[in-house]
Amino acid sequence: MKKIFLLAAGLLFTGSIYAQSPARFGIKGGLNLPNIVQSGNSDFDTKINPGFNVGVTVDIPLSESIAFTPEALYSTKGYKLTSSVGDFTQTTSFIDIPILASFKLGGSGLNLVAGPQVSFLMSTKNKFENGFGAVEQEYDNDTDGFNKSLVGGVVGFRYDITSNVDVHGRYAIDFQKNNENGTTRTPEFKNQVFSIGFGYKF
């Protein structure tokens, strides 16, 4: 994680030297379509648990076609599971810090984005439903063995509709498991999220 922040600092320093135009701040938000990638002995049939993301971004030009574009997002993730005894839904809330570079393709408004991401777990909510009712639980992640911070990667696109408004889509996946040991209650998995949304730069 230290190397990631050093890389970000280096890009920021480079941008301050070579930027051809001032940095631009913006806001963004969109739809999350999260699920999990199972590992270890986990073998469940999981489904998407729709969520959202919202946050801020800054665009720091490094050259005419490359920019450093870090973000800070509040993002909900998780999954759904249907079994013979009922339906289980897990919703997790994270602060995501994507440390991205964007690459402009030719003279169009299309940009490719890619880079590492650090995610900080804020809360976890479980919900179990069957024919007799529903039970919800929000619990302390430290005592339940969840990793509080995760490193992952992001790849996607951004299309600049105007100089202020864009539409974007991306795929993000954690490189680390949610729980290094895994339990029957908390199986081992990695978060993955497809997302699409809009952004506005000031």
N, C-alpha and C positions, 0 to 999 in steps of 0.2 A: 504494500500500500504506500510506503514511503517513496518508492521509485515512481509511482504514479503521480504523486504530488510534486516531486522534483521535475518530472516531465512537464507538468502543467505550468510550473513556475518558469521553466525554460522557454516554453512557447509564449507565455505572457511577456517575458523580457524581450524575446525576438520581435514580437508584435509591436511592442512599444518603440522599437528602433526602426523597423521597416514598414510600419503601417502607412498606407497611402491615404487613408481617410480615418476620421475619428471612430472610436469604438461606439457601437450602437446597442442600447439596452432594449429588452423586449419582454413581453409576457407570452405565455403559451398554455395550451390545455388541450385535452383530447380524451379519446376512448381507449381504455386498456382491454385487451383480450388475453388474460393470463391463464397459464396452466403450469404444470410441473413436468420435469424430466426426472423419472425415478431412477434410483441407483440402489446398490446393495441387494437385499432380498425383497425389496418392495415390488409388488406386482398388483397394482390396482388399476381399474378402468376409470380414469379421471376425465373430467370435462372442464371447459372454460368457465371461469367465474368472472363475468364482466365487471370492470371497475373504471377508474378514471385517473388522470394525472393533471396537475396544474402547477405552474411555477414561473420562474424568471430565467432569462438567458441574456448573454452578451455576445456580440459578434465583433471580433477583433481581427481586422485584415492583416495578413502576413505578406500577401502579394496580390496581384490582380485577380488570381483565381483560387487562392487558398486563404482560409480564415480559421482562427482558433475560436471555437464556439462552446464554452463551458455553460452548464445549466445547473439549476437547483430545483428539484421537483418533489412535490408530495405525490406519492403514487400508491395505489392499492393493487394488490396482487392476490394470488390464492388459487383455489381449485374447488371443484365439486365432485362428489363421489356418491354413486348410487349402489346400494347393496340390498340383499334380501331382507335386512332388518330395518332399513330406512335410508334417508338421504343425509349426507354429511357435507357441510360447506365450511371451508376455512378461508378467511379474509385477513390478509396481512397488510399493514400500513408501513410504508418506507419513506425515508428521505433519500432520493436518488441524486447523485452528483455525476452526471455524464461529463467526461472531459474529452470533447470531440474536436475533430478537425473536419472542415467542410471543403469540398473540392468542386468548383464550378465547372460545368461541362460546356465548353464553347461559349457562344454568345446567348445561349438560352437561359431561362431562369432555373434550370435544373441543377441541383447540387447533390453530390454524394456525401454522406456523413458517416464517420466511423471513429471509434476510440474506446478506451476503457471506461468503466463506471464503478463507482463505489456506492453501496447502498447501506443505509442504517435503519435497522428494524425499530419501529416505534411501538407497534401493538399487534396482537394476534387475537382474532375472534373466531370461535368455533360455534357452529350451529348444527344441531341434530334434529331431524324431523321424521316422524312416522305417523301411523294412523291414530296414535293416541295423543299426539301433541308435539310440541317443540321445546327444545332446551338450548339456551345460548350461554356461552361462557367466554369471558375475557380474562386472561391470566398473565401472570408474571413470566416473561420469556426467559429470564435468567434461571429460574428454578425448573423450567421445562426443557432446558438444554438447547435452546435455539442459539445460533450464532447471531450476535448483535450487529456485526458488520460483514458485508460480503463484497467480493470483487467480481466484476463481470465484464462483458463487452457489449457494444452496441454497433449496429450497422443499419443504414437506411438511406432515405432521400429527403430532400426538401425542395419544393418548387415555389419560387418567388412569383406570386401572382402579380404583385406590384412591389415597389421598393419598400413598402411597409407591411404587406400582408403575405403570408405563406401558408401552404398546406404541406404536411409532412407525414411520413410513415416510417416505421422502423421496427427492428427486431432486437430484443435484448435478452441475454441469457447470463445467469450467474455461473462463474467458474468454480465456486465453492458450494458445498452442500449446506442446507439449512441446519443440519444437525450431524455432526461428525460421527456420533455413535449410533444414533437411531434407536427408537424404541417401538414397541407395538402401538403406542399411542401417537408417536411422532416419527413416522417413517422417514428414511433418507430421501431427499430429492433436491433438485436445483430449480429455481424459478426461471420461467421463460415468459416473455411478454411480447405480443404483437400489439402495436398501437398506431393510431392515426389521429391527427388533430390539426389545429390551426395556431398560427403565431402572429403576433403584431409587434413590429419594431418602431420605436419612437424616433 
